[in-house]
């Protein structure tokens, strides 16, 4: 009897241990699928950041300020080594398209140097290390721009560059944090992502697809989607901003602001009629503005980039557009986009 009792207890213990350690094939498949999905999402995030940095490295604000504090922004990014190398390579390639070889090498080397300085200074205090690196950068910029050639013009240039770089680095950080984790910090992400996209559009200058300027295509797609998602006021505001950036990069500031702001307003004003309402608004805006600004130029050459943008809007499922708007909470919408996205499915 004792032997049988011991055998029963042993058998029960073995079954419990087996059941507790057993993982069903369904759970294993779901876990594997989740890992693959996360891997693809992380890859897309890195590729997006790489493309953004490539474009930003080509755009200098006011013609003298090195692109929008992207060096300090890279220092702030906490990436693994392969991803960080990709960002450096993208920075180098983008700079090579508009600058000389040695100047581009020097810019990339300075960014890498600041990254190493941050890691050496860090000591477990990330915020203080970033501030310390920025102070070093400020001192070097002041020494190179003021002490070597002291003049009021150089002092103003250095002060302006440091101020814009510091402010935009913080804005970029909010936008890139949102890309890394879309489920937090989404209230400020709208403005941050808008600034990143605007300055990235400025970096498309002189990039061509066959004989078509990439700037026109990217700007039209950004404005069309923003006007549809945000309405007439947001479309007009984005149009003014796009016109300013493109005007600085390519010239014709007044004409660009007029063009993009009016088209953005009409596209957003008719958004309540759906995608076709936005299409009609964009089409009418393009026709009247192009005929007023450049009536001698063939209309087909002007509206082709806008046609591609409208085509992309029409083929994009409405559920995807709704999910995009749900990531940015408003006063009458919850912060967590998961709650809203469940209602779209």
C-alpha angles and dihedrals in degrees: 000000000000091000092050092049092051091048092051092049091048092049091049092050091050092050092049092048092048094047092048093050096039116106117194120234090243092059091047092051092048091049092049092048091050092051091051092048092050090048092053092045092051090048091052090049092052092047090049092051090045091054092046092052091047091056096041091052088060096053122076116189114235089356094277108057116088109243112300101298092297091148092059090042090057090050089055094052115099103209136153116259098260092049092046091051089052090053092050092049091049090050090051095047093047092049092048091060092062105020139047123276099252093042090053091047090051093050093050091045092052090052091050090048092053090050091054091046091053092052091048094048096039103088091171094308105103098175095050091047092054091049090048091052091049090051089053090049091049092051092049092047091049092049094048097041103036113020096046093047110013114201138131090247093056092045090054092047093052093045092049093047094049093047095049093042093051094047096044093045089060091047091049091050091057091050095046091046088055091051090051092048115013092184096074141045089022098141093070094034095082093065093038094051091045091055091047092050093046095053090042090056087055088057093059092074113130092009110127137193102206099309097334121100111241090214092067093049096047094043093049093050093048093048095046094052093043092049092049094047098039108030134230099315094048091043092053092047092049089046092055091048093047091047091053094049095045091043091054092047100042107014132247096092098175095046093048093050091049093047100048098037095053094043091048091050095051093044092052095039091064096041091109087071088062129239092328090053090055089046092053092046093050091046095051092045092050093048098050096038095048092047090050098044103035111007092160094062119087109263093220091061091054101045099043095090089048090050090056090049093050090047090054090050094049095050093046108099114246090231090061091051090048091052090052091055091046091062089068110063123216132191093277098038128074120251096234107080091200089075092054097040090057088063091054097055 
